[in-house]
Amino acid sequence: MYNFDRGIKYFSNADVPPPQPHAISGYETVVSHTYGLLGYLMETKWLKPKVMGLDEATLGKRKVDVVHTLLKDDVEGFLSEDLYIDFSIDRKTHLAVRVRYSRMKFGEKGSWNEITVSGYVDVNGIKVPLDETIEGVTGRISVQLNVNYDEGLFSKPPSIAAGPEAWRVKKSR
């Protein structure tokens, strides 16, 4: 769990004692902790890719615009690990249908990772995908936006025994 606004993090799993909050290190950036978010959120408060160019392409029978972007990840004293991201946007729906990304390490781009997204639904007025396909395997996505959460998560992390919903605000009866 990372709270970049407050600069606090913690890890929780069944193999370690109850989690304790720690400061986010200077070398840990939002870019280095994007994981799969880019497939669902092309830009956030913390992630603002710079547009580098635009191409046209065809995915199957679908015409798409490919927006080439870059997320800079410069940390003083470390080699840059910039993230190159190509968003393929459907020309009719204006929604992302594929996201490809590659990290720059030691001055060279690494291999490309690809996420295909589909089955868009409306969540709080924003279209989000229900399905993602990675390396030929399709899975269901659960996206929630502007969710109320227990602010105490970052001062006293919940135990594993509290279960996967422990981050939520407790409902009063």
Secondary structure, 3 states (H helix, E strand, C coil): CEECCCCEECCCCCCCCCCCCEECCCCCCCHHHCCCHHHCCCCCCCCCCEEEEEEEEEECCEEEEEEEEEECCCCCCCCCCCEEEEEEEECCCCCEEEEEEEEEECCEECCCEEEEEECCEEECCEEECCEEEECCEEEECCCCCCCCECHHHHCCCCCHHHCCCCCECCCCC
